[in-house]
Structure formats: structure tokens, C-alpha cells
Amino acid sequence: MQSPAQSLTIINPKRKRTRPQGRQDWYSFYASFSLPFAREIIASAQLRPAALVVDPWNGTGTSTLAVALNGRRGIGFDLNPAMVVVGQAKLVDHGDLAAIETILRSSSKWRRRIAALEKDDPLLVWFSDDAVSEIRAVEKCFCDLSSYSRNEGRNGHKAWFMHAQVAFFYLSLFRVVRTMIAPFLSSNPTWVRDAKRDKQRIRVRQGTVGTMFRTICQRMASSASIEQVDGRARRARVDLAAAESLPLGDGSVDFVLASPPYCTRIDYAIATKPELAVLGFGGERLRNLRHALTGTLTVNGSVRSPSKEWGPTCLRFLDILRNHPSKASETYYLRTHLQYFSSIAQSVSEIGRVMRAGGRCVLVVQDSYYKNIRNDLASIFGEIAQLSGLNLDRRQDFELSRTMARINPRTKKYRCQHTAVESVLCFSKS
Ligand SMILES: C[S@@+](CC[C@H](N)C(=O)[O-])C[C@H]1O[C@@H](n2cnc3c(N)ncnc32)[C@H](O)[C@@H]1O
């Protein structure tokens, strides 16, 4: 008889570049795994009807969408509120779509709205005062028409447990803003420039934002029907939480499906700076979020030395990194790597805590290089997980042709001769 890990169907997690089609294409993110990969894993996992599936690093919500489409029960967590909105928006069901259509049709209501300008609005980094007022008027309109309080949304935790209908409207507004700031985007998807001078700030003709917004909403609503999510989608949801401290009871989770943050110097907060600006995150709030995300490029000094719980492969890697002759290896780069592994070890231990005995966990990880030193994340995760009571039952590797490390030109000196490997790791808790 096959073991539970052997019976999982594992296809290449990499997303294929196809013409945008369904919900999964509502928001493009370089670090997502593919929807068919997630659906195959969940479909082949032979879960009992009440099983709970969790993704502690939910990103754009591929896992939670797969859970909903497969008629399962699941929760996705992410520490980045922009990602919580994207993941939650994809869970709109028939009822939400009908309500969205009704709201979009009340065009007279859209025209009458005006919004006062707040002088520290983070959107002012790219847009003129008038353009920001237009964007905020659209936001005010869909919030009012959906009976959602923006202030509640901006201040507290409740904010991010947002109804899928409101999240859908926010996601459309994210897309309007991203389209408009195209001149400030570069080939590196994780970097967004600010306007240097007032003259560079984007101006818009009156009504343009509302028209674009409604067009994008309508396109998304019609593509939503490619994958039908019925009322059972309510069995899947997305919430704001840190993977290091999940709001779940011990032994309450049957299955974990996730891809942790990479160790390739990606600033996940800056990558979503426009979306966060729409949600009111700028200045100190944005800085705090940057510090908190796993894999941050900022040093908070909280981790000063490695822990033996990170396993021998990790300790060997950190030792070689510390002794590398290149500038700042033993200072800045060592510290950011210490922070990364500390956060990963805490998160994996948290996964071990919330999983029930016999529960399973599938993680997609990518190896990377520091200069010419291989950071073998798959082996490191295997060792860290073992210390958290998780056994590695199966590993499947896929070679990657295009990685974030290759997109970053500064890494090319050391990196170009290596190919990257994405590994699917299947664990179980005994
Ligand atoms: C590799 S991406 C996940 C991509 C996801 N599988 C998808 O298909 O879109 C990692 C995610 O982890 C999130 N993240 C980073 N640090 C976190 C933390 N400490 N707790 C929870 N989420 C975190 C990032 O915001 C990012 O969305």
C-alpha cells in the first residue's frame, strides 16, 4: 500500500505563463505557486470532510482558492495586509458577485462622491492632490455602498478580516493604481520608485479613476465565473497573522500547504508598496511592516547568534557566510540571515504545534545563493522540521530557469553559473 505522502499528486509548482483567465490571474505575483499544483495536492490528500487546511504564508491566496474550489475548509494567514486583501478577494461567491454587480450599476451614486485629501496620504508619493482625491472618492463610494467602515479598516485587526466583497473592490483599486503608476515600476517586480519632483506626480482627468475602476471590476467579475465558488467558499477565509504565532489551537490542523518567504533578498513590503498605500500604509506603518516580515532586508538586531535548533546544514552555511571575504558578510548579511532562520525556525515549530498527530504538511521552498555559497533551504527546512516533530516523507525537486536572484543584476557576478531548484517537501507528524 502507498504511504500518504506517496499518494499525493505533485506537479511542477511553477506558474505557467498563459493568457490571464480566472481568479488566479487577478493579481500577478512572482512568488506564487500555481493553482493546478495546489488543487492537485489538496484533491489527492484524501482529507476527511471536516479537515482543516492551513497556509501560514498565504500570499496571493492560491492555497485558500484551491481549498474553496475543492470544497474544503481552510484558513490562510499572511502578515502583509495587502496580501490578505488579495487572498480574500478571490473567495467571492455567487452572492457577492450579484451584490457587486448591483453596486456597479448604481452609477449616479458613483458620480456624486467627493473625498477630502489627507496631507500624509501615502498615495501622494506618485499622484497629484487631485488624483489622490479621485482615488479616495472611489474608495469611499465602494465602502459606503458595501456598508464598510474605512476607519475600522485602517485602525484595528478587524480591518483585515475583510468581507470578500469589499476585498474584491480593494483589489480592483490596487489594479487601477498599479496601472497608473507604470512609469515608476521597473523590470524588478520588487522595486517601485517614488516621484522625485512634484512635476512627476501623476495627474488624471476627472472621472478617469472611477471609469477604470468599474471596467476592471466588471472584467474580474466576468472572469470569476470560470471557476465557480459557491457558498462553500465561506469555509475558506484569509486573516492577518504572523506565521510565528498562529491564532489556532494545538493539534487543530489536518493539512498545511504553503511556500515560505524566500531567502533571496526580496522585500515583500516594498514589492506591495502601492497596494499598501491604498490601504493607508506609508511612513512608520510601512517601516514597521518591513521589519516584521520574514526575510526582511532591514536589521533589527534581535538575533545575535545561530541556534543549534536550526540544524547542521544551516549552521555550516552561516559559518561559511560569516567567513566570506566580501564586504559586510560578517556584519549586515550575517544578521539578516540570522533573522531569517530564526523566524523560519519559530514558524516551523508553530506549524508543528498546530498540526494534529497524523497531520501532513507540504512546503514549497527554493534554494538560493549567497555570493557563491549554496543556501540549501530544502535540507535546512528538513532538519528544522525534524526538530519540531515533523518527519520528511517525500521530496521532489524541479529545476527553475528564472529566479528572483537572476533578475537582481547585483547577484549576477557570483550567480549566473548556478541553476535554482524548487523543492516540494512532504512532512507528517507522528
Ligand atoms: C512565497 S510568498 C507565498 C506565496 C503564496 N504561496 C502564493 O501562491 O501566492 C510568502 C508570503 O509570506 C508572507 N510573509 C512574510 N513574512 C511573514 C510572516 N512572518 N508571517 C506570515 N506571513 C509572512 C509574505 O507577505 C508573502 O506573501
The ligand as a MOL file (V3000), in Angstrom:
LIG
                    3D

  0  0  0     0  0            999 V3000
M  V30 BEGIN CTAB
M  V30 COUNTS 27 29 0 0 0
M  V30 BEGIN ATOM
M  V30 1 C 6.4620 32.9990 -1.0890 0
M  V30 2 S 5.1560 34.0560 -0.6000 0 CHG=1
M  V30 3 C 3.7720 32.9560 -0.6000 0
M  V30 4 C 3.1530 32.8470 -1.9600 0
M  V30 5 C 1.8650 32.0260 -1.9850 0
M  V30 6 N 2.1120 30.6180 -1.8650 0
M  V30 7 C 1.1040 32.3090 -3.2810 0
M  V30 8 O 0.7940 31.3720 -4.0390 0
M  V30 9 O 0.8380 33.4920 -3.5610 0 CHG=-1
M  V30 10 C 5.4470 34.3080 1.0890 0
M  V30 11 C 4.4190 35.1800 1.8000 0
M  V30 12 O 4.7870 35.2130 3.1840 0
M  V30 13 C 4.3770 36.4560 3.7150 0
M  V30 14 N 5.1120 36.6560 4.9840 0
M  V30 15 C 6.3610 37.1190 5.1840 0
M  V30 16 N 6.6760 37.0730 6.4870 0
M  V30 17 C 5.6030 36.5580 7.1330 0
M  V30 18 C 5.3220 36.2250 8.4830 0
M  V30 19 N 6.2470 36.4160 9.4410 0
M  V30 20 N 4.1240 35.7080 8.7920 0
M  V30 21 C 3.1810 35.4910 7.8270 0
M  V30 22 N 3.3860 35.7940 6.5250 0
M  V30 23 C 4.5850 36.2980 6.1740 0
M  V30 24 C 4.6980 37.4460 2.6310 0
M  V30 25 O 3.8980 38.6170 2.7870 0
M  V30 26 C 4.3480 36.6440 1.3660 0
M  V30 27 O 3.0300 36.9230 0.9640 0
M  V30 END ATOM
M  V30 BEGIN BOND
M  V30 1 1 1 2
M  V30 2 1 2 3
M  V30 3 1 2 10
M  V30 4 1 3 4
M  V30 5 1 4 5
M  V30 6 1 5 6
M  V30 7 1 5 7
M  V30 8 2 7 8
M  V30 9 1 7 9
M  V30 10 1 10 11
M  V30 11 1 11 12
M  V30 12 1 11 26
M  V30 13 1 12 13
M  V30 14 1 13 14
M  V30 15 1 13 24
M  V30 16 1 14 15
M  V30 17 1 14 23
M  V30 18 2 15 16
M  V30 19 1 16 17
M  V30 20 1 17 18
M  V30 21 2 17 23
M  V30 22 1 18 19
M  V30 23 2 18 20
M  V30 24 1 20 21
M  V30 25 2 21 22
M  V30 26 1 22 23
M  V30 27 1 24 25
M  V30 28 1 24 26
M  V30 29 1 26 27
M  V30 END BOND
M  V30 END CTAB
M  END
